[in-house]
Amino acid sequence: MKQLVINIPDFVNLDEKEVAMTLASKLYEEGKLSLGQAAELVGISKRAFAEMLGKYNVSLFNYPPSDLSRDVKNA
């Protein structure tokens, strides 16, 4: 696993868990991590991660519009 060190200014009020959640939710949103991988990155359960996604404006249903259109046509 890669390790990344980020220096965050003192005036930015974020703890390690919030930074990890922000990163994990963005990587999940972009499809670079699965729900389980993102939850593991943060150190929480998949259920807890899924419940917190809304706070970061990320949908649990990471489904491209093109796939949705195809599924509707095939229904």
N, C-alpha and C positions, 0 to 999 in steps of 0.2 A: 504494500500500500504506500502511496506517496504521502509525504508529510509536507505541509505548507505552513510557513510562518508569516502571519500578517500583523503588522503594527497598526493598531487603530488608535487615533488620537483620543486623549482622555475625555474630551468634550463630547465624544460620541458614546452615548450611554447604551452599549451593547455588551452582553456577556458572551462567553464562548458558546453556550447552548443556542443563543439567538443567531449568532453568526453561522453556526453549523446548520441550523434550521433554514436560514435564508438561502444558503448555498444548496442544501439538499433539495429544497422545494423548487428552486430554479432548475437544477439538473433533472429533477423528476419531470417538471413541466416541459423541458426540451427533449424528453425521451432518452436522456443519457443514463439515467438510473431507473431501475424498477422501484416499485413502492417499497419492497423489502430492503433493497440496497440503500435507498434514501433513508429509511428508518434506522438501519444499522449505522449509517454515517453519523446520525444524530445521537444514537444510543438509546432509542426508544422503540416501543413495539410498533408493528405496522398499523395497528388500530389507532394508537395515539398519534402517529404521524398523519394518518388519513384525516383524523379529526382536526388537526392543526392546519391543514392545507388552506382552509378558508381564510384564516387570519393573514395568509400570505398571498391571497387572491389567486390561488391555483386550484383548478378543478381536480377532483379525485379521478374523474373520467378523462384520462389523457388519451383522447380519441381524435385523430385527424378528421376534419370535415369531409375529405374525399372518401374515407372509409364509411362514414355515416351515410353519405349520399348513396353509395353503392349498396349498403345494407338495406336502406329504405326501398330501393328499386327491387331488391331481391326478396323482400318480405311478402 
